[in-house]
Each structure stands twice: as structure tokens, then as C-alpha cells.
């Protein structure tokens, strides 16, 4: 502080507004290891109302990630759910489930 601003007041309290951290660590190589597959479950509600700009509330299909076949393409608007995340695809976007089980999103 003294070097940058030319003033120091060591008796004054200091308030920390925010902290940040970045962590990196090596992972052991696990050839052929795939993420656990999402189970094919039925969503609690097959459709929900979502808000879209310039249109307002829109009925939107809800799909389970595990119910998608590898390579099956879904186009927005759609909600894709799993036990660990929810992905909302707006109109003009598309997604497919990769062989690894990941959801690959193409933003329109």
C-alpha cells in the first residue's frame, strides 16, 4: 500500500472484501475410465413454464439426461436434468449426449 499509494497507516483496521483462489493438481492417468452414466429417469414434471425474452412464459419440455441416447440431438427450448445439474437450452441451441455420457451443447 505504501509503495503504490505513498501512504501507510499500520494502526488502521483492514476489511477484506473478497478472496479468490486457483488450485491445480495433477491427476493420475486412467485410460478407458468414463464418467458414471446418468440413469434414465423420468423428470418429476415433463414440462415447465420458462421465461423467454420477447415472448414471455413458454411451456418447455423437461428431459432426463440419462434418457437421451448417445448422439441423440435435442433442440431448445428444452430443460435437460440429471441428479447433479440442470441445463436450460434456449431456442436456437441444441445438445447431444456424447459417448462419454457428457452433454455437448451447441449455442445458437
GIJO-V369361 format. One line per field, one symbol per residue. phi: phi as a letter, one per 30 degrees, with the letter a starting at -180 (. if undefined). psi: psi as a letter, one per 20 degrees, with the letter a starting at -180 (. if undefined). Layout:
BEGIN
phi->???
psi->???
END
This chain:
BEGIN
phi->.dddcibbbddddccdcacbbbbbbdcddbeidcdeddddccdebdabdbcbeibjdbdbdcbdeddddeidcccddacccbdcabcccdejcbbbcdedjdccccdd
psi->ghggijqqmiiqqppphqqqqpppqqqqpmpjpqqpppqnrpqhpiqqpqppqihbppppqpqpgiipqpippqqqpqppqriirppoorpirrqqprhiiqpppop.
END
